[in-house]
Amino acid sequence: MGLFSKKKDKEQDNKKYNQKALMTSFDLMEYFIVKDRSNEELFKLCDTILSGKPVLANFDKISVSDCNYILAFMSGVVYAKEGQVIKVGERLYLFARKEEFQDGSLKEYVEDIRQ
């Protein structure tokens, strides 16, 4: 009886693995509306990127100088991880590490938005 439950557990583990493998970087992307220049807000954005999730950040709610400050800081984080920052809209930016661009889903998303 114990053998059967182990097989079932192994099958469930395989299903979980296959579901994770099917997720694209686009599926993992998190959208943020940046509300202020606080360190808490900035670190939350950077921690999301460092954890392997792309960030789509909307800077409409803050001043241009605050936007530039955050963009400079986050660009440094992305640069350290060999990633990219892509301007998607007037005040909308996509930040991701090198690994997140490898499956092509983020590039496809950017191309679709620009059309």
C-alpha positions as a Markdown table, in Angstrom:
| # | Residue | x | y | z |
|---|---|---|---|---|
| 1 | Met | 0.0 | 0.0 | 0.0 |
| 2 | Gly | 2.9 | 2.3 | 0.7 |
| 3 | Leu | 4.3 | 1.8 | -2.8 |
| 4 | Phe | 1.1 | 3.0 | -4.4 |
| 5 | Ser | 1.0 | 6.3 | -2.4 |
| 6 | Lys | 4.7 | 7.0 | -3.4 |
| 7 | Lys | 3.9 | 6.6 | -7.0 |
| 8 | Lys | 0.9 | 8.9 | -6.7 |
| 9 | Asp | 3.1 | 11.5 | -4.9 |
| 10 | Lys | 5.6 | 11.2 | -7.7 |
| 11 | Glu | 3.0 | 11.8 | -10.3 |
| 12 | Gln | 1.7 | 14.8 | -8.4 |
| 13 | Asp | 5.2 | 16.2 | -8.2 |
| 14 | Asn | 5.6 | 15.8 | -12.0 |
| 15 | Lys | 2.4 | 17.6 | -12.6 |
| 16 | Lys | 3.5 | 20.5 | -10.4 |
| 17 | Tyr | 6.9 | 20.6 | -12.2 |
| 18 | Asn | 5.2 | 20.7 | -15.6 |
| 19 | Gln | 2.9 | 23.5 | -14.6 |
| 20 | Lys | 5.9 | 25.6 | -13.5 |
| 21 | Ala | 7.8 | 24.8 | -16.7 |
| 22 | Leu | 4.9 | 26.0 | -18.8 |
| 23 | Met | 4.8 | 29.5 | -17.1 |
| 24 | Thr | 6.5 | 32.2 | -19.2 |
| 25 | Ser | 8.2 | 35.3 | -18.0 |
| 26 | Phe | 5.2 | 37.3 | -19.2 |
| 27 | Asp | 3.0 | 35.1 | -16.8 |
| 28 | Leu | 5.3 | 36.0 | -13.9 |
| 29 | Met | 5.4 | 39.7 | -14.6 |
| 30 | Glu | 4.1 | 42.0 | -11.9 |
| 31 | Tyr | 2.5 | 45.4 | -12.5 |
| 32 | Phe | 3.2 | 48.3 | -10.2 |
| 33 | Ile | 1.8 | 51.8 | -10.1 |
| 34 | Val | 4.5 | 53.8 | -8.4 |
| 35 | Lys | 3.0 | 56.2 | -5.9 |
| 36 | Asp | 6.0 | 57.8 | -4.3 |
| 37 | Arg | 9.8 | 57.9 | -4.1 |
| 38 | Ser | 10.0 | 56.1 | -0.7 |
| 39 | Asn | 12.7 | 53.6 | -0.1 |
| 40 | Glu | 10.0 | 51.0 | 0.8 |
| 41 | Glu | 8.4 | 51.4 | -2.7 |
| 42 | Leu | 11.8 | 51.3 | -4.4 |
| 43 | Phe | 13.1 | 48.3 | -2.6 |
| 44 | Lys | 9.8 | 46.4 | -3.2 |
| 45 | Leu | 10.3 | 47.0 | -7.0 |
| 46 | Cys | 13.9 | 45.9 | -6.8 |
| 47 | Asp | 13.2 | 42.8 | -4.7 |
| 48 | Thr | 10.6 | 41.7 | -7.2 |
| 49 | Ile | 13.1 | 42.0 | -10.1 |
| 50 | Leu | 15.8 | 40.2 | -8.1 |
| 51 | Ser | 13.4 | 37.4 | -7.2 |
| 52 | Gly | 13.1 | 36.6 | -10.9 |
| 53 | Lys | 9.9 | 38.4 | -11.8 |
| 54 | Pro | 9.8 | 41.0 | -14.5 |
| 55 | Val | 8.3 | 44.4 | -13.4 |
| 56 | Leu | 6.0 | 46.6 | -15.4 |
| 57 | Ala | 6.1 | 50.0 | -13.6 |
| 58 | Asn | 3.8 | 52.9 | -14.3 |
| 59 | Phe | 5.2 | 56.2 | -13.2 |
| 60 | Asp | 2.2 | 58.4 | -14.0 |
| 61 | Lys | 1.5 | 59.2 | -10.3 |
| 62 | Ile | 4.9 | 60.8 | -9.4 |
| 63 | Ser | 6.9 | 63.8 | -10.5 |
| 64 | Val | 9.4 | 63.6 | -13.3 |
| 65 | Ser | 12.3 | 64.1 | -10.9 |
| 66 | Asp | 11.1 | 61.3 | -8.7 |
| 67 | Cys | 10.6 | 59.1 | -11.8 |
| 68 | Asn | 14.2 | 59.8 | -12.9 |
| 69 | Tyr | 15.6 | 58.9 | -9.5 |
| 70 | Ile | 13.8 | 55.6 | -9.4 |
| 71 | Leu | 14.6 | 54.8 | -13.0 |
| 72 | Ala | 18.3 | 55.4 | -12.3 |
| 73 | Phe | 18.4 | 53.2 | -9.3 |
| 74 | Met | 16.4 | 50.4 | -10.9 |
| 75 | Ser | 18.5 | 50.6 | -14.0 |
| 76 | Gly | 21.5 | 49.9 | -11.9 |
| 77 | Val | 19.9 | 46.9 | -10.4 |
| 78 | Val | 18.9 | 45.6 | -13.8 |
| 79 | Tyr | 22.4 | 46.3 | -15.2 |
| 80 | Ala | 24.0 | 44.3 | -12.4 |
| 81 | Lys | 21.8 | 41.3 | -13.4 |
| 82 | Glu | 22.7 | 41.8 | -17.1 |
| 83 | Gly | 19.0 | 42.7 | -17.8 |
| 84 | Gln | 17.2 | 45.3 | -19.8 |
| 85 | Val | 15.0 | 48.3 | -19.2 |
| 86 | Ile | 12.5 | 48.9 | -22.0 |
| 87 | Lys | 10.3 | 52.0 | -22.3 |
| 88 | Val | 6.9 | 50.6 | -23.2 |
| 89 | Gly | 4.9 | 53.8 | -23.0 |
| 90 | Glu | 5.2 | 57.5 | -22.1 |
| 91 | Arg | 5.8 | 56.7 | -18.4 |
| 92 | Leu | 5.6 | 52.9 | -18.5 |
| 93 | Tyr | 8.8 | 50.8 | -18.2 |
| 94 | Leu | 9.5 | 47.1 | -18.2 |
| 95 | Phe | 12.4 | 45.9 | -16.0 |
| 96 | Ala | 13.8 | 42.3 | -16.2 |
| 97 | Arg | 16.9 | 40.3 | -15.7 |
| 98 | Lys | 18.7 | 38.6 | -18.6 |
| 99 | Glu | 17.0 | 35.2 | -17.7 |
| 100 | Glu | 13.5 | 36.6 | -18.1 |
| 101 | Phe | 14.1 | 37.6 | -21.6 |
| 102 | Gln | 15.3 | 34.2 | -22.8 |
| 103 | Asp | 11.9 | 32.6 | -23.4 |
| 104 | Gly | 10.9 | 35.5 | -25.8 |
| 105 | Ser | 7.5 | 36.2 | -24.1 |
| 106 | Leu | 8.6 | 39.7 | -22.9 |
| 107 | Lys | 9.9 | 40.7 | -26.3 |
| 108 | Glu | 6.7 | 39.5 | -27.9 |
| 109 | Tyr | 4.7 | 41.5 | -25.3 |
| 110 | Val | 6.7 | 44.7 | -26.1 |
| 111 | Glu | 6.2 | 44.2 | -29.8 |
| 112 | Asp | 2.5 | 43.7 | -29.4 |
| 113 | Ile | 2.1 | 46.9 | -27.3 |
| 114 | Arg | 4.1 | 49.0 | -29.8 |
| 115 | Gln | 1.8 | 48.0 | -32.8 |
